[in-house]
């Protein structure tokens, strides 16, 4: 069927499939016009305002949302540098978003340093170093997990 097709002396207008665009939306329909599905409802970038705007499937609404902020990607090299130079303090774990483990490692290091006078602290610091050595092999998987969006986890 073409854009204008004669059938029983009645002209039928076929609406084109429309990508959400302010200029392409018209509230008027001609008699006999067949409305084809347009772009699905959802959030689309609004180039005029620099925000996301809701398309309800037929027209733009007045609902706006901020553009998504791209999340900074974590790097393995940065994590390794932090682990080698500040590993006992859990700096690489803070960097990778593993805050609970980082606080635990930091507290064990501090407790071990203060109790080293009583010999027991050497065992605590030794356990932290073993933990650090094991984590050196696990850093690539920690980085992958930190770079995976929460929705995909």
MIGU-607151 format. One record per residue (C-alpha): x, y, z; residue number from 1; residue in one letter. Coordinates in nm, 3 decimals, always signed. Example, Ala and Ser with C-alpha at 12.3 -4.5 7.8 and 13.67 -1.06 7.14 Angstrom:
BEGIN
x: +1.230, y: -0.450, z: +0.780, num: 1, residuo: A
x: +1.367, y: -0.106, z: +0.714, num: 2, residuo: S
This chain:
BEGIN
x: +0.000, y: +0.000, z: +0.000, num: 1, residuo: X
x: +0.148, y: +0.336, z: -0.094, num: 2, residuo: X
x: +0.125, y: +0.657, z: +0.107, num: 3, residuo: X
x: -0.181, y: +0.765, z: -0.092, num: 4, residuo: X
x: -0.393, y: +0.485, z: -0.230, num: 5, residuo: X
x: -0.736, y: +0.511, z: -0.385, num: 6, residuo: X
x: -0.994, y: +0.260, z: -0.268, num: 7, residuo: X
x: -1.366, y: +0.310, z: -0.338, num: 8, residuo: X
x: -1.313, y: +0.682, z: -0.399, num: 9, residuo: X
x: -1.183, y: +0.728, z: -0.041, num: 10, residuo: X
x: -0.827, y: +0.836, z: +0.011, num: 11, residuo: X
x: -0.644, y: +0.646, z: +0.286, num: 12, residuo: X
x: -0.341, y: +0.805, z: +0.444, num: 13, residuo: X
x: -0.086, y: +0.578, z: +0.607, num: 14, residuo: X
x: +0.115, y: +0.730, z: +0.887, num: 15, residuo: X
x: +0.487, y: +0.659, z: +0.867, num: 16, residuo: X
x: +0.663, y: +0.487, z: +1.155, num: 17, residuo: X
x: +0.793, y: +0.772, z: +1.366, num: 18, residuo: X
x: +1.105, y: +0.790, z: +1.578, num: 19, residuo: X
x: +1.035, y: +1.016, z: +1.875, num: 20, residuo: X
x: +1.093, y: +1.368, z: +1.750, num: 21, residuo: X
x: +0.911, y: +1.684, z: +1.853, num: 22, residuo: X
x: +0.860, y: +1.789, z: +1.490, num: 23, residuo: X
x: +0.717, y: +1.455, z: +1.375, num: 24, residuo: X
x: +0.427, y: +1.437, z: +1.623, num: 25, residuo: X
x: +0.091, y: +1.573, z: +1.513, num: 26, residuo: X
x: -0.233, y: +1.546, z: +1.710, num: 27, residuo: X
x: -0.439, y: +1.536, z: +1.391, num: 28, residuo: X
x: -0.539, y: +1.222, z: +1.207, num: 29, residuo: X
x: -0.706, y: +1.208, z: +0.871, num: 30, residuo: X
x: -1.019, y: +1.002, z: +0.811, num: 31, residuo: X
x: -0.923, y: +0.644, z: +0.739, num: 32, residuo: X
x: -0.566, y: +0.696, z: +0.854, num: 33, residuo: X
x: -0.403, y: +0.379, z: +0.977, num: 34, residuo: X
x: -0.168, y: +0.439, z: +1.266, num: 35, residuo: X
x: +0.136, y: +0.217, z: +1.258, num: 36, residuo: X
x: +0.327, y: +0.151, z: +1.577, num: 37, residuo: X
x: +0.584, y: +0.419, z: +1.658, num: 38, residuo: X
x: +0.886, y: +0.402, z: +1.881, num: 39, residuo: X
x: +0.810, y: +0.223, z: +2.204, num: 40, residuo: X
x: +0.740, y: +0.423, z: +2.520, num: 41, residuo: X
x: +1.046, y: +0.508, z: +2.721, num: 42, residuo: X
x: +1.310, y: +0.764, z: +2.814, num: 43, residuo: X
x: +1.488, y: +0.931, z: +2.522, num: 44, residuo: X
x: +1.750, y: +1.209, z: +2.518, num: 45, residuo: X
x: +1.593, y: +1.552, z: +2.467, num: 46, residuo: X
x: +1.846, y: +1.752, z: +2.269, num: 47, residuo: X
x: +1.676, y: +2.083, z: +2.351, num: 48, residuo: X
x: +1.702, y: +2.054, z: +2.730, num: 49, residuo: X
x: +2.000, y: +1.822, z: +2.775, num: 50, residuo: X
x: +1.786, y: +1.583, z: +2.983, num: 51, residuo: X
x: +1.592, y: +1.261, z: +2.928, num: 52, residuo: X
x: +1.228, y: +1.303, z: +2.827, num: 53, residuo: X
x: +0.945, y: +1.049, z: +2.844, num: 54, residuo: X
x: +0.791, y: +0.935, z: +2.514, num: 55, residuo: X
x: +0.454, y: +0.767, z: +2.583, num: 56, residuo: X
x: +0.439, y: +0.597, z: +2.243, num: 57, residuo: X
x: +0.232, y: +0.874, z: +2.081, num: 58, residuo: X
x: +0.370, y: +1.204, z: +2.202, num: 59, residuo: X
x: +0.626, y: +1.369, z: +2.426, num: 60, residuo: X
x: +0.519, y: +1.426, z: +2.785, num: 61, residuo: X
x: +0.637, y: +1.692, z: +3.028, num: 62, residuo: X
x: +0.823, y: +1.434, z: +3.238, num: 63, residuo: X
x: +1.199, y: +1.490, z: +3.249, num: 64, residuo: X
x: +1.488, y: +1.307, z: +3.412, num: 65, residuo: X
x: +1.860, y: +1.380, z: +3.427, num: 66, residuo: X
x: +2.087, y: +1.210, z: +3.177, num: 67, residuo: X
x: +2.256, y: +0.901, z: +3.320, num: 68, residuo: X
x: +2.602, y: +0.973, z: +3.454, num: 69, residuo: X
x: +2.862, y: +0.734, z: +3.318, num: 70, residuo: X
x: +3.034, y: +0.547, z: +3.597, num: 71, residuo: X
x: +3.413, y: +0.575, z: +3.611, num: 72, residuo: X
x: +3.576, y: +0.244, z: +3.529, num: 73, residuo: X
x: +3.819, y: +0.092, z: +3.776, num: 74, residuo: X
x: +4.166, y: -0.008, z: +3.653, num: 75, residuo: X
x: +4.363, y: -0.315, z: +3.757, num: 76, residuo: X
x: +4.691, y: -0.123, z: +3.746, num: 77, residuo: X
x: +4.563, y: +0.134, z: +3.997, num: 78, residuo: X
x: +4.439, y: -0.143, z: +4.226, num: 79, residuo: X
x: +4.777, y: -0.320, z: +4.211, num: 80, residuo: X
x: +4.969, y: +0.000, z: +4.289, num: 81, residuo: X
x: +4.744, y: +0.066, z: +4.588, num: 82, residuo: X
x: +4.777, y: -0.297, z: +4.703, num: 83, residuo: X
x: +5.156, y: -0.294, z: +4.682, num: 84, residuo: X
x: +5.216, y: +0.041, z: +4.850, num: 85, residuo: X
x: +4.915, y: +0.073, z: +5.084, num: 86, residuo: X
x: +4.791, y: -0.286, z: +5.096, num: 87, residuo: X
x: +4.793, y: -0.328, z: +5.470, num: 88, residuo: X
x: +4.561, y: -0.031, z: +5.504, num: 89, residuo: X
x: +4.308, y: -0.177, z: +5.255, num: 90, residuo: X
x: +4.340, y: +0.117, z: +5.013, num: 91, residuo: X
x: +4.287, y: -0.106, z: +4.708, num: 92, residuo: X
x: +3.970, y: -0.247, z: +4.865, num: 93, residuo: X
x: +3.833, y: +0.105, z: +4.927, num: 94, residuo: X
x: +3.916, y: +0.189, z: +4.562, num: 95, residuo: X
x: +3.725, y: -0.118, z: +4.437, num: 96, residuo: X
x: +3.419, y: -0.044, z: +4.649, num: 97, residuo: X
x: +3.470, y: -0.332, z: +4.892, num: 98, residuo: X
x: +3.429, y: -0.108, z: +5.194, num: 99, residuo: X
x: +3.351, y: -0.379, z: +5.452, num: 100, residuo: X
x: +3.665, y: -0.576, z: +5.370, num: 101, residuo: X
x: +3.869, y: -0.256, z: +5.357, num: 102, residuo: X
x: +3.759, y: -0.142, z: +5.703, num: 103, residuo: X
x: +3.827, y: -0.491, z: +5.843, num: 104, residuo: X
x: +4.177, y: -0.498, z: +5.694, num: 105, residuo: X
x: +4.252, y: -0.146, z: +5.817, num: 106, residuo: X
x: +4.134, y: -0.226, z: +6.171, num: 107, residuo: X
x: +4.333, y: -0.552, z: +6.183, num: 108, residuo: X
x: +4.647, y: -0.369, z: +6.066, num: 109, residuo: X
x: +4.605, y: -0.096, z: +6.328, num: 110, residuo: X
x: +4.526, y: -0.342, z: +6.608, num: 111, residuo: X
x: +4.822, y: -0.556, z: +6.502, num: 112, residuo: X
x: +5.055, y: -0.256, z: +6.499, num: 113, residuo: X
x: +4.948, y: -0.143, z: +6.847, num: 114, residuo: X
x: +4.963, y: -0.491, z: +6.997, num: 115, residuo: X
x: +5.298, y: -0.581, z: +6.839, num: 116, residuo: X
x: +5.460, y: -0.500, z: +7.174, num: 117, residuo: X
x: +5.273, y: -0.798, z: +7.320, num: 118, residuo: X
x: +5.383, y: -1.032, z: +7.039, num: 119, residuo: X
x: +5.023, y: -1.116, z: +6.950, num: 120, residuo: X
x: +5.021, y: -0.824, z: +6.706, num: 121, residuo: X
x: +5.276, y: -0.996, z: +6.484, num: 122, residuo: X
x: +5.030, y: -1.279, z: +6.422, num: 123, residuo: X
x: +4.754, y: -1.032, z: +6.334, num: 124, residuo: X
x: +4.979, y: -0.840, z: +6.092, num: 125, residuo: X
x: +5.096, y: -1.175, z: +5.946, num: 126, residuo: X
x: +4.733, y: -1.272, z: +5.882, num: 127, residuo: X
x: +4.676, y: -0.938, z: +5.705, num: 128, residuo: X
x: +4.982, y: -1.000, z: +5.483, num: 129, residuo: X
x: +4.854, y: -1.346, z: +5.389, num: 130, residuo: X
x: +4.515, y: -1.190, z: +5.309, num: 131, residuo: X
x: +4.693, y: -0.929, z: +5.093, num: 132, residuo: X
x: +4.892, y: -1.192, z: +4.901, num: 133, residuo: X
x: +4.576, y: -1.391, z: +4.828, num: 134, residuo: X
x: +4.399, y: -1.071, z: +4.716, num: 135, residuo: X
x: +4.681, y: -0.994, z: +4.471, num: 136, residuo: X
x: +4.556, y: -1.292, z: +4.270, num: 137, residuo: X
x: +4.191, y: -1.189, z: +4.311, num: 138, residuo: X
x: +4.226, y: -0.823, z: +4.205, num: 139, residuo: X
x: +4.129, y: -0.888, z: +3.838, num: 140, residuo: X
x: +3.799, y: -1.044, z: +3.945, num: 141, residuo: X
x: +3.740, y: -0.761, z: +4.194, num: 142, residuo: X
x: +3.794, y: -0.508, z: +3.914, num: 143, residuo: X
x: +3.551, y: -0.692, z: +3.682, num: 144, residuo: X
x: +3.291, y: -0.698, z: +3.957, num: 145, residuo: X
x: +3.340, y: -0.327, z: +4.033, num: 146, residuo: X
x: +3.296, y: -0.244, z: +3.663, num: 147, residuo: X
x: +2.980, y: -0.452, z: +3.626, num: 148, residuo: X
x: +2.666, y: -0.240, z: +3.660, num: 149, residuo: X
x: +2.457, y: -0.326, z: +3.963, num: 150, residuo: X
x: +2.161, y: -0.425, z: +3.743, num: 151, residuo: X
x: +2.367, y: -0.705, z: +3.585, num: 152, residuo: X
x: +2.498, y: -0.851, z: +3.910, num: 153, residuo: X
